[in-house]
């Protein structure tokens, strides 16, 4: 899993790009988590009435920075490790999480 795959290039720039993308994803996810707070980030008050929608800072531009940050971090990790296996796992995780995002956004509409 952590060994470079022969189909990936052995370019150090690819590994550096993966590191930067992964770090940006982690920062985005932490930023979104800090804006929401623990209770909302873990969906502990998902069905409570009159919970205001967060529309400040990064939430003006991205509705789910936690998920987008996690996806970006996964893709960055796959590039950093130069592992085709990790890239496939990241793509599968993103595809599985898309219905989760739709369900999460449905009450907000």
C-alpha positions in Angstrom: 0.0 0.0 0.0 2.8 2.5 0.8 5.2 1.3 -2.0 5.3 3.3 -5.1 3.4 1.8 -8.0 5.3 1.3 -11.3 2.6 3.1 -13.3 3.3 6.3 -11.3 6.2 8.4 -12.2 9.1 8.6 -9.8 9.3 12.3 -10.1 10.0 14.1 -6.8 7.7 16.9 -8.0 4.7 14.5 -8.0 5.5 13.6 -4.4 5.8 17.3 -3.5 2.5 18.1 -5.2 0.8 15.3 -3.3 2.2 16.6 -0.1 1.0 20.2 -0.8 -2.5 19.0 -1.9 -2.8 16.7 1.2 -1.7 19.5 3.5 -4.2 21.9 1.9 -7.0 19.3 2.4 -6.1 18.8 6.1 -6.1 22.5 6.7 -9.4 22.9 4.9 -11.0 20.2 7.0 -9.7 21.5 10.3 -10.8 25.0 9.3 -14.3 23.8 8.6 -14.4 21.7 11.8 -13.3 24.7 13.9 -16.1 26.9 12.4 -18.8 24.3 13.0 -17.7 23.2 16.5 -17.6 19.7 17.8 -21.4 19.1 18.3 -22.3 20.2 14.7 -19.3 18.6 13.0 -20.2 15.2 14.5 -23.9 15.8 13.5 -25.1 15.4 17.1 -27.7 18.1 16.6 -28.6 17.1 13.0 -32.4 17.0 13.6 -32.7 19.8 16.1 -35.0 22.7 15.1 -33.8 26.2 14.4 -30.1 25.4 14.0 -28.8 28.2 11.8 -26.9 27.4 8.6 -23.3 28.4 8.8 -22.7 31.0 6.0 -19.5 32.7 7.2 -15.9 32.3 6.2 -15.2 29.3 4.0 -18.8 28.2 4.2 -19.7 31.1 1.9 -17.9 29.3 -0.9 -17.9 25.6 0.0 -20.9 23.9 1.6 -19.0 20.9 3.0 -15.4 21.9 3.7 -14.9 19.0 6.0 -15.7 16.5 3.3 -13.9 18.3 0.5 -10.9 18.7 2.7 -10.9 15.0 3.5 -11.2 14.1 -0.1 -8.4 16.5 -1.1 -6.2 15.0 1.7 -6.9 11.5 0.5 -6.0 12.4 -3.1 -2.9 14.2 -1.9 -1.8 11.2 0.1 -2.3 8.9 -2.9 0.0 11.2 -5.0 2.5 11.6 -2.1 2.9 7.8 -1.7 2.7 7.3 -5.5 0.4 4.4 -4.9 -2.2 3.4 -7.4 -3.9 1.4 -4.6 -4.4 4.5 -2.5 -5.7 6.5 -5.5 -8.3 3.8 -6.1 -9.3 3.8 -2.5 -9.6 7.6 -2.5 -11.8 7.5 -5.6 -14.0 4.8 -4.1 -14.4 6.8 -0.9 -15.4 9.9 -2.8 -18.0 8.0 -4.8 -19.5 6.4 -1.6 -19.6 9.8 0.2 -21.6 11.6 -2.6 -25.0 10.2 -1.4 -24.0 11.1 2.2 -23.5 14.8 1.1 -26.9 14.8 -0.6 -28.6 13.5 2.5 -26.7 16.0 4.6 -27.7 18.9 2.5 -31.3 17.9 2.0 -32.6 19.4 5.4 -30.6 22.6 4.6 -32.5 23.3 1.4 
